[in-house]
Amino acid sequence: MSEVATYQLLDGKRCSEAVRADIAKGAVEVKSKRGRPPHLAAVLVGNDGASKTYVESKVKACEEVGFRSTLVRLPETITEEELLHRIASMNADPDLDGFIVQLPLPSHIDEERVTLAIAAHKDVDGFHPENIGRMVLGLDGYLPATPAGIVELLRHYRIETAGKHCVVIGRSHIVGTPMSILMSRNRYPGNCTVTLAHSRTQDLPAITIQADILIVAIGKPEFVTADMVKPGAVVVDVGIHRITDTAKKSGYRLVGDVRFDEVAPKCSWIAPVPGGVGPMTITSLLLNTLKAAKGG
Ligand code: NAP
């Protein structure tokens, strides 16, 4: 197969704008029916700079679509029991439709216990086992935000998926594993033949080169190179990293798990970093919150 000369961007910013315009309309409807807009809370434990940035962008996105948002800032020193107590009261708060606890948490707190403590009907991040189970069975529930955002992005750009070979690199609970399940479901976007690769996979390039759709969630800057990509492939880069760049005023630039400059010319479509998956993750969170506000 010959190389394709041009590629198109899976533009998460533009797609998000379209979806968020509909979400804003939904927020107005909720407000007229319930007397208040959808309400999302975000819990931030400690002072991690990246987590603070993520949470603030979620809060800002809520405001832009007319949701109410509450940022719950808790000290690094909070005990697991205190945090669980706080979660229990948020579970019981009728004025709150959904909430997220920003990860990672300080090392003295068990993330699994915290995830399990969030009521499934308020778990708008879609991390609770009940929601993961519902996704696997194709039942209604809250989909994990990042994989759901990628699905939405593929739908928006009408990417053909049926019968395609989709290779997902990475098997985390929040990205790779649910992504592989969504791409194999018997619906659009889906119906792919899926290969899930991870750190024990042998000869990774021999597998990725077969991918019609390559979804990379590995957490290693610019890991995927042009020789690993099939000409004409659709590439979705989930990774996000700050790397030092003295030419930039900020002193850094953002890159993904894919070496964009050399991979993009081989692709039919590619999701850039930044501006690809990132905005879609927040949009999925808003969609889940709207769904929760409408009664699940
Ligand atoms: P993670 O929990 O660190 O998982 C990384 C996965 O990659 C693991 O399954 C690991 O395999 C696999 N892996 C590591 N080295 C590998 C190698 N050499 N070959 C093949 N597989 C390898 O990461 P994550 O939470 O899924 O996040 C992945 C990236 O996406 C990160 O950069 C993160 O910041 C980014 N992210 C972005 C968004 C967004 O909204 N844009 C959201 C979430 C995450 P093992 O399981 O064998 O260890």
Residues whose N, C-alpha, C, O or C-beta is under 5 A from the ligand:
A	BS01	NAP	T146 G170 R171 S172 V175 G176 A197 H198 S199 R200 A217 I218 G219 V238 G239 I240 V277 G278 T281
